[in-house]
């Protein structure tokens, strides 16, 4: 009678242990690979928005504001005025037409936009926004001109600030235009106060913009101002927090940023804050500020 061939219990256990060890070694690589793919898609979406900014500037001779008058509606985000340049012409026409009732604009236009989202931001709302634009210094002293500190401003006032990338004093390649932010709210916020999207004009920047802080003694100071701090914090659309208007992401170690020239970079979260402020300010000599 021949001997029966098969695995012994010890051999089976060895095989199971080897498989488990291989899986343990492989899993981190798979996770890193998935995150790398998400980060690449995030960077690509951000790049499309920067190209749309460039097309807008070529057509209008200036960058849009972080809020704008458009189609008979006040205080619409920079996303709305770029819709035609990101393949959303029909949506753009809805907002552009002053004859379309305001309620209908919001009803028909509040749709998800893949290009304004970062897939690493898993908690983002269906109408959410993952990217914010450089709106300058939050604690602006009286002797500092706003345009020396950032690139995007409120264009709904009587004297809007005109910004052209070719005229940036420190150079377009040295000035951050756009970044990620986990706490950005949505590109088309709820309708309140007859078309304004927040009751407070000084805080609506926190929905769609990022800021930097120049003085540690400012009453605005909080631990959240640095890159990727307070990532688990929340803010709603009516009471945004200015200290959450800073770059943040779920990418390990930093955030994707785009410069006014179109150059893109993964910015290390450990960057010296003074250097970060200098990258935010288009005119370092006139922006003032010290590290908080």
C-alpha positions as CSV (number, residue, x, y, z in Angstrom):
1,X,0.0,0.0,0.0
2,X,1.5,3.4,-1.1
3,X,2.0,6.3,1.2
4,X,-0.7,9.0,1.1
5,X,0.7,12.4,0.0
6,X,-0.5,15.7,1.4
7,X,0.3,18.7,3.6
8,X,0.9,18.2,7.2
9,X,-0.6,20.7,9.7
10,X,2.8,22.2,10.3
11,X,3.4,22.7,6.6
12,X,0.0,24.3,6.2
13,X,0.7,26.7,9.1
14,X,4.0,27.6,7.5
15,X,2.3,28.4,4.2
16,X,-0.4,30.5,5.9
17,X,2.3,32.4,7.8
18,X,4.3,33.1,4.7
19,X,1.2,34.3,2.8
20,X,0.3,36.6,5.8
21,X,3.8,38.0,5.8
22,X,3.8,38.7,2.1
23,X,0.4,40.3,2.4
24,X,1.7,42.5,5.2
25,X,4.6,43.6,3.1
26,X,2.5,44.2,0.0
27,X,-0.4,46.1,1.7
28,X,1.5,49.3,2.5
29,X,2.8,49.4,-1.1
30,X,-0.8,49.0,-2.4
31,X,-2.0,51.8,0.0
32,X,0.9,54.1,-1.1
33,X,0.1,53.3,-4.7
34,X,-3.6,54.2,-4.3
35,X,-2.7,57.5,-2.5
36,X,-0.2,58.3,-5.2
37,X,-2.9,57.9,-7.8
38,X,-5.3,60.0,-5.8
39,X,-2.7,62.7,-5.3
40,X,-1.9,62.7,-9.0
41,X,-5.6,63.1,-9.9
42,X,-5.9,65.9,-7.3
43,X,-3.0,67.7,-8.9
44,X,-4.4,67.2,-12.3
45,X,-7.8,68.7,-11.3
46,X,-6.0,71.6,-9.7
47,X,-4.0,72.1,-12.8
48,X,-7.2,72.3,-14.9
49,X,-8.5,75.0,-12.7
50,X,-5.2,77.0,-13.0
51,X,-5.4,76.7,-16.8
52,X,-9.0,77.9,-16.6
53,X,-7.7,80.9,-14.6
54,X,-5.1,81.6,-17.3
55,X,-7.8,81.5,-20.0
56,X,-10.0,83.8,-18.0
57,X,-7.1,86.2,-17.6
58,X,-6.3,86.1,-21.3
59,X,-9.9,86.9,-22.1
60,X,-10.6,89.6,-19.5
61,X,-7.1,91.0,-18.9
62,X,-7.1,90.2,-15.2
63,X,-7.7,87.4,-12.7
64,X,-11.2,86.9,-11.3
65,X,-12.0,87.8,-7.7
66,X,-12.6,85.2,-5.0
67,X,-16.1,86.6,-5.2
68,X,-17.5,88.3,-8.3
69,X,-20.6,90.1,-9.7
70,X,-21.9,87.8,-12.5
71,X,-25.2,87.4,-14.3
72,X,-27.0,89.9,-12.1
73,X,-25.9,88.1,-8.9
74,X,-23.5,89.4,-6.3
75,X,-20.8,87.5,-4.5
76,X,-20.4,84.4,-6.7
77,X,-17.2,82.3,-6.3
78,X,-14.3,82.2,-8.6
79,X,-15.5,78.7,-9.7
80,X,-18.7,80.1,-11.2
81,X,-16.9,82.5,-13.5
82,X,-14.5,79.7,-14.7
83,X,-17.2,77.2,-15.6
84,X,-17.0,77.8,-19.3
85,X,-13.3,77.0,-19.2
86,X,-13.6,73.7,-17.5
87,X,-16.2,72.2,-19.9
88,X,-19.3,73.4,-18.1
89,X,-20.6,75.8,-20.7
90,X,-24.3,75.1,-20.1
91,X,-24.0,75.6,-16.4
92,X,-22.0,78.8,-17.0
93,X,-24.8,80.1,-19.3
94,X,-27.4,79.5,-16.5
95,X,-25.4,81.8,-14.1
96,X,-24.5,84.3,-16.9
97,X,-28.1,84.9,-17.9
98,X,-29.6,87.8,-15.8
99,X,-33.1,86.8,-16.9
100,X,-32.9,83.4,-15.2
101,X,-34.5,83.8,-11.7
102,X,-32.1,83.7,-8.8
103,X,-33.8,80.7,-7.3
104,X,-33.6,78.8,-10.5
105,X,-29.9,79.5,-10.9
106,X,-29.3,77.8,-7.5
107,X,-31.7,75.0,-8.1
108,X,-30.3,74.0,-11.5
109,X,-26.7,74.9,-11.0
110,X,-25.9,73.2,-7.7
111,X,-24.5,70.0,-9.2
112,X,-21.4,68.1,-8.3
113,X,-18.2,69.1,-10.2
114,X,-15.5,66.5,-10.4
115,X,-12.8,69.1,-11.4
116,X,-13.2,71.0,-8.1
117,X,-12.6,67.9,-5.9
118,X,-9.6,66.0,-4.6
119,X,-10.3,62.3,-4.3
120,X,-8.1,62.1,-1.2
121,X,-10.7,64.4,0.5
122,X,-13.0,61.5,1.3
123,X,-15.3,63.5,3.6
124,X,-16.2,66.1,0.9
125,X,-19.8,66.9,0.4
126,X,-21.5,66.2,-3.0
127,X,-21.3,69.9,-3.8
128,X,-18.1,70.4,-2.1
129,X,-14.9,72.3,-3.1
130,X,-11.4,71.0,-2.4
131,X,-9.4,73.9,-3.8
132,X,-8.9,77.5,-2.6
133,X,-7.2,80.6,-4.0
134,X,-4.6,83.0,-2.5
135,X,-6.5,85.9,-0.9
136,X,-3.5,87.4,1.0
137,X,-3.0,88.4,4.6
138,X,-5.7,88.0,7.1
139,X,-4.3,90.5,9.7
140,X,-3.8,93.4,7.3
141,X,-2.1,96.4,8.9
142,X,-3.3,99.9,7.8
143,X,0.0,100.7,6.2
144,X,0.1,97.6,3.9
145,X,-1.7,97.4,0.6
146,X,-3.9,94.4,0.1
147,X,-2.6,93.7,-3.4
148,X,0.9,93.2,-2.0
149,X,-0.3,90.2,0.0
150,X,-2.3,88.0,-2.3
151,X,-3.8,87.5,-5.8
152,X,-7.6,87.2,-5.4
153,X,-9.9,89.9,-3.8
154,X,-13.6,90.9,-3.5
155,X,-14.6,92.1,-7.0
156,X,-18.0,93.2,-5.9
157,X,-17.0,96.6,-4.4
158,X,-16.9,100.0,-6.1
159,X,-13.1,99.8,-6.7
160,X,-12.1,96.3,-7.4
161,X,-8.4,95.4,-7.4
162,X,-7.0,94.4,-10.8
163,X,-4.5,91.6,-10.7
164,X,-2.5,90.4,-13.8
165,X,0.0,87.6,-13.4
166,X,2.5,89.2,-15.7
167,X,2.7,92.2,-13.4
168,X,3.4,90.2,-10.1
169,X,6.4,92.0,-8.6
170,X,8.0,88.8,-7.2
171,X,7.2,86.8,-10.3
172,X,4.4,84.5,-11.2
173,X,6.7,81.5,-10.7
174,X,7.3,82.5,-7.1
175,X,3.7,83.2,-6.0
176,X,1.2,80.6,-5.0
177,X,-2.1,80.8,-6.8
178,X,-4.1,77.8,-5.5
179,X,-3.9,75.0,-2.9
180,X,-6.0,72.3,-1.4
181,X,-8.1,72.9,1.7
182,X,-10.2,70.2,3.5
183,X,-12.5,72.8,5.0
184,X,-13.4,74.7,1.9
185,X,-17.2,74.5,1.8
186,X,-18.9,74.5,-1.7
187,X,-18.5,76.3,-5.0
188,X,-22.2,77.4,-5.0
189,X,-23.2,78.0,-1.4
190,X,-26.8,78.3,-0.2
191,X,-28.8,81.4,-1.1
192,X,-29.1,83.8,1.8
193,X,-29.4,87.6,2.1
194,X,-30.6,88.3,-1.4
195,X,-27.8,86.7,-3.3
196,X,-24.9,87.2,-0.8
197,X,-23.6,83.9,0.3
198,X,-22.7,84.8,3.8
199,X,-23.9,87.5,6.2
200,X,-20.3,88.6,6.9
201,X,-18.3,90.0,4.0
202,X,-15.1,89.7,6.0
203,X,-15.4,86.0,6.4
204,X,-16.8,84.7,3.1
205,X,-13.1,84.4,2.0
206,X,-12.9,81.3,4.2
207,X,-15.2,79.4,1.9
208,X,-13.1,79.5,-1.2
209,X,-9.8,81.2,-0.3
210,X,-6.7,80.8,1.8
211,X,-4.9,83.4,3.9
212,X,-1.7,83.9,5.8
213,X,-1.1,85.4,9.1
214,X,1.7,88.0,9.5
215,X,1.8,88.7,13.3
216,X,1.8,86.2,16.2
217,X,0.3,88.9,18.4
218,X,-2.8,89.2,16.2
219,X,-6.1,88.4,17.9
220,X,-6.6,86.0,14.9
221,X,-3.8,83.8,16.0
222,X,-4.6,80.1,16.5
223,X,-2.7,76.8,16.1
224,X,-4.6,76.2,12.9
225,X,-2.8,78.6,10.6
226,X,0.0,76.4,9.6
227,X,-0.2,73.9,6.7
228,X,-2.2,70.7,7.6
229,X,-3.1,71.8,11.1
230,X,-6.6,71.2,12.5
231,X,-7.4,68.9,9.6
232,X,-10.3,67.3,11.5
233,X,-12.0,70.7,12.3
234,X,-15.3,71.5,10.8
235,X,-16.9,74.7,9.5
236,X,-20.3,75.4,8.0
237,X,-21.3,77.7,5.2
238,X,-22.7,80.5,7.3
239,X,-20.1,80.8,10.1
240,X,-16.7,80.0,8.5
241,X,-13.5,80.2,10.5
242,X,-10.7,82.4,9.1
243,X,-8.0,80.2,10.7
244,X,-9.1,77.3,8.6
245,X,-8.5,79.2,5.4
246,X,-5.0,77.7,5.0
247,X,-3.6,74.8,2.9
248,X,-4.6,71.4,4.1
249,X,-5.0,67.9,2.6
250,X,-5.1,64.2,3.5
251,X,-1.9,63.6,1.6
252,X,0.9,62.5,4.0
253,X,3.4,65.3,4.6
254,X,2.0,68.2,2.6
255,X,-0.3,69.7,0.1
256,X,-0.5,70.2,-3.7
257,X,-0.1,73.9,-4.7
258,X,0.0,75.7,-8.0
259,X,1.8,78.9,-8.7
260,X,0.6,81.8,-10.9
261,X,2.9,80.7,-13.7
262,X,1.2,77.2,-13.8
263,X,4.0,75.5,-12.1
264,X,2.9,72.9,-9.6
265,X,4.6,71.5,-6.4
266,X,4.0,69.2,-3.5
267,X,4.6,71.7,-0.6
268,X,6.1,70.1,2.5
269,X,3.9,70.8,5.6
270,X,7.1,71.5,7.6
271,X,8.1,74.5,5.5
272,X,9.2,77.5,7.5
273,X,6.2,79.7,7.9
274,X,8.0,82.8,6.9
275,X,9.0,81.2,3.6
276,X,5.4,80.1,3.1
277,X,4.2,83.7,3.7
278,X,6.8,84.9,1.1
279,X,5.4,82.4,-1.4
280,X,1.9,83.7,-0.7
281,X,2.8,87.4,-1.0
282,X,3.3,88.6,-4.6
283,X,5.3,91.5,-3.2
284,X,7.4,90.5,-0.2
285,X,8.8,94.0,0.4
286,X,5.4,95.5,0.8
287,X,3.5,92.7,2.5
288,X,5.0,93.0,5.9
289,X,4.6,90.3,8.5
290,X,6.6,87.9,10.7
291,X,6.3,84.3,11.6
292,X,3.4,83.5,14.0
